[in-house]
Amino acid sequence: MPKPDGSLSAVVVSGGKQYRVAPGDHVLVDRLSAEPGSEVKMGRVLLLHDGDEVKVGTPAIDGLEISARVIAHRRGTRIDVLRYKSKKRVRVHRGARADLTAIEILPFGGKPSRKAGKDELEAGEPKAESKPKAAARKPRAAKSAKAE
Protein backbone atom coordinates (compact mmCIF):
# COMPACT_ATOMS: atom_id res chain seq x y z
CA MET A 1 0.00 0.00 0.00
CA PRO A 2 1.48 3.37 -0.97
CA LYS A 3 2.32 5.74 1.85
CA PRO A 4 0.16 8.89 2.17
CA ASP A 5 3.26 11.08 2.60
CA GLY A 6 2.95 12.73 -0.82
CA SER A 7 4.92 10.11 -2.72
CA LEU A 8 4.16 9.03 -6.28
CA SER A 9 1.14 6.75 -6.68
CA ALA A 10 -1.55 5.96 -9.23
CA VAL A 11 -4.88 4.19 -9.55
CA VAL A 12 -4.93 1.63 -12.38
CA VAL A 13 -7.52 -0.81 -13.71
CA SER A 14 -6.69 -4.47 -14.28
CA GLY A 15 -9.30 -7.16 -14.80
CA GLY A 16 -12.16 -4.80 -13.97
CA LYS A 17 -10.70 -4.01 -10.55
CA GLN A 18 -8.94 -0.85 -9.42
CA TYR A 19 -5.59 -0.91 -7.65
CA ARG A 20 -3.66 1.91 -6.00
CA VAL A 21 -0.02 1.34 -6.86
CA ALA A 22 3.36 2.99 -6.38
CA PRO A 23 6.73 2.19 -7.98
CA GLY A 24 8.20 -0.98 -6.49
CA ASP A 25 4.88 -2.37 -5.19
CA HIS A 26 4.06 -6.06 -5.49
CA VAL A 27 0.40 -6.60 -6.38
CA LEU A 28 -1.77 -9.69 -6.95
CA VAL A 29 -4.15 -9.16 -9.90
CA ASP A 30 -6.46 -11.47 -11.86
CA ARG A 31 -4.59 -13.86 -14.15
CA LEU A 32 -2.82 -12.16 -17.05
CA SER A 33 -1.77 -13.94 -20.24
CA ALA A 34 1.94 -13.15 -19.91
CA GLU A 35 4.96 -15.26 -19.10
CA PRO A 36 6.84 -14.76 -15.80
CA GLY A 37 9.64 -12.25 -16.31
CA SER A 38 7.85 -10.42 -19.13
CA GLU A 39 6.62 -6.85 -18.97
CA VAL A 40 2.96 -5.81 -19.21
CA LYS A 41 1.49 -2.35 -19.66
CA MET A 42 -1.58 -1.05 -17.86
CA GLY A 43 -3.17 1.52 -20.14
CA ARG A 44 -6.12 2.55 -17.99
CA VAL A 45 -4.72 4.96 -15.40
CA LEU A 46 -7.56 6.72 -13.60
CA LEU A 47 -5.57 8.93 -11.24
CA LEU A 48 -1.95 10.03 -10.79
CA HIS A 49 -0.82 11.49 -7.45
CA ASP A 50 2.64 13.06 -7.39
CA GLY A 51 3.32 15.03 -4.24
CA ASP A 52 1.00 18.04 -4.38
CA GLU A 53 -0.05 17.37 -7.98
CA VAL A 54 -3.12 15.27 -8.71
CA LYS A 55 -4.21 14.36 -12.25
CA VAL A 56 -7.65 12.83 -12.66
CA GLY A 57 -8.63 11.17 -15.93
CA THR A 58 -12.04 11.38 -17.56
CA PRO A 59 -12.29 8.36 -17.52
CA ALA A 60 -8.55 7.66 -17.99
CA ILE A 61 -5.45 9.82 -18.35
CA ASP A 62 -4.50 9.99 -22.04
CA GLY A 63 -0.98 8.92 -23.00
CA LEU A 64 -0.04 7.49 -19.60
CA GLU A 65 0.76 3.79 -19.24
CA ILE A 66 2.19 2.05 -16.22
CA SER A 67 4.56 -0.85 -16.78
CA ALA A 68 4.77 -3.90 -14.56
CA ARG A 69 6.92 -7.02 -14.54
CA VAL A 70 5.21 -10.40 -14.12
CA ILE A 71 6.75 -12.24 -11.18
CA ALA A 72 4.72 -15.47 -11.06
CA HIS A 73 1.31 -17.05 -11.55
CA ARG A 74 -0.37 -18.23 -8.35
CA ARG A 75 -3.62 -19.55 -7.00
CA GLY A 76 -5.61 -17.72 -4.36
CA THR A 77 -6.88 -19.14 -1.11
CA ARG A 78 -9.64 -21.73 -1.21
CA ILE A 79 -13.15 -20.36 -0.82
CA ASP A 80 -15.69 -22.87 0.48
CA VAL A 81 -19.33 -22.52 -0.51
CA LEU A 82 -21.78 -24.58 1.55
CA ARG A 83 -25.50 -24.83 0.95
CA TYR A 84 -27.63 -26.65 3.51
CA LYS A 85 -31.36 -27.04 3.92
CA SER A 86 -32.48 -28.67 7.11
CA LYS A 87 -34.84 -31.65 6.94
CA LYS A 88 -34.55 -31.80 3.11
CA ARG A 89 -31.35 -33.86 2.70
CA VAL A 90 -29.76 -31.00 0.75
CA ARG A 91 -26.08 -30.51 1.43
CA VAL A 92 -24.00 -28.99 -1.37
CA HIS A 93 -20.32 -28.28 -0.93
CA ARG A 94 -18.38 -26.41 -3.61
CA GLY A 95 -15.03 -24.71 -3.55
CA ALA A 96 -13.09 -22.31 -5.72
CA ARG A 97 -9.61 -20.86 -5.99
CA ALA A 98 -8.86 -17.70 -7.95
CA ASP A 99 -6.14 -17.71 -10.60
CA LEU A 100 -3.85 -14.77 -9.81
CA THR A 101 -0.74 -13.13 -11.22
CA ALA A 102 1.88 -11.48 -9.00
CA ILE A 103 3.30 -8.32 -10.60
CA GLU A 104 5.87 -5.71 -9.60
CA ILE A 105 5.19 -2.10 -10.57
CA LEU A 106 8.11 -0.51 -12.42
CA PRO A 107 9.05 3.18 -11.99
CA PHE A 108 6.72 5.49 -13.90
CA GLY A 109 6.21 9.20 -14.81
CA GLY A 110 6.05 12.15 -12.49
CA LYS A 111 8.88 14.29 -11.19
CA PRO A 112 12.40 12.81 -11.46
CA SER A 113 13.44 11.28 -8.17
CA ARG A 114 16.55 12.36 -6.28
CA LYS A 115 18.19 9.01 -6.96
CA ALA A 116 17.73 9.47 -10.72
CA GLY A 117 19.44 12.86 -10.44
CA LYS A 118 22.42 11.27 -8.68
CA ASP A 119 22.75 8.58 -11.34
CA GLU A 120 22.72 11.19 -14.11
CA LEU A 121 25.36 13.21 -12.30
CA GLU A 122 27.62 10.17 -11.95
CA ALA A 123 27.19 9.25 -15.61
CA GLY A 124 27.94 12.77 -16.87
CA GLU A 125 30.86 13.78 -14.68
CA PRO A 126 33.80 11.71 -13.47
CA LYS A 127 33.77 10.92 -9.78
CA ALA A 128 36.17 12.65 -7.46
CA GLU A 129 38.79 10.27 -6.17
CA SER A 130 37.69 8.73 -2.94
CA LYS A 131 39.87 8.79 0.14
CA PRO A 132 41.62 5.55 0.96
CA LYS A 133 39.98 3.64 3.78
CA ALA A 134 41.69 3.69 7.14
CA ALA A 135 43.67 0.58 7.97
CA ALA A 136 41.57 -1.98 9.73
CA ARG A 137 42.19 -2.04 13.44
CA LYS A 138 43.54 -5.21 14.91
CA PRO A 139 41.57 -6.61 17.80
CA ARG A 140 43.26 -6.14 21.13
CA ALA A 141 44.72 -9.24 22.63
CA ALA A 142 42.89 -10.41 25.70
CA LYS A 143 44.82 -9.88 28.91
CA SER A 144 46.05 -13.12 30.33
CA ALA A 145 45.04 -14.03 33.80
CA LYS A 146 47.65 -13.30 36.44
CA ALA A 147 49.54 -16.36 37.54
CA GLU A 148 49.33 -16.95 41.24
Buried (B, 14 or more C-beta within 10 A) or exposed (E): EBEEEEBBBBBBBBEEEEBBBBBEBEBEBEEBEBEEEEEBEBEBBBBBBBEEEEBEBEEBBEEBBBBBBBBEBEEEEEEEEEEEEEEEEEEEEEEEEEEBBBBBBBBBBBEEEEEEEEEEEEEEEEEEEEEEEEEEEEEEEEEEEEEE
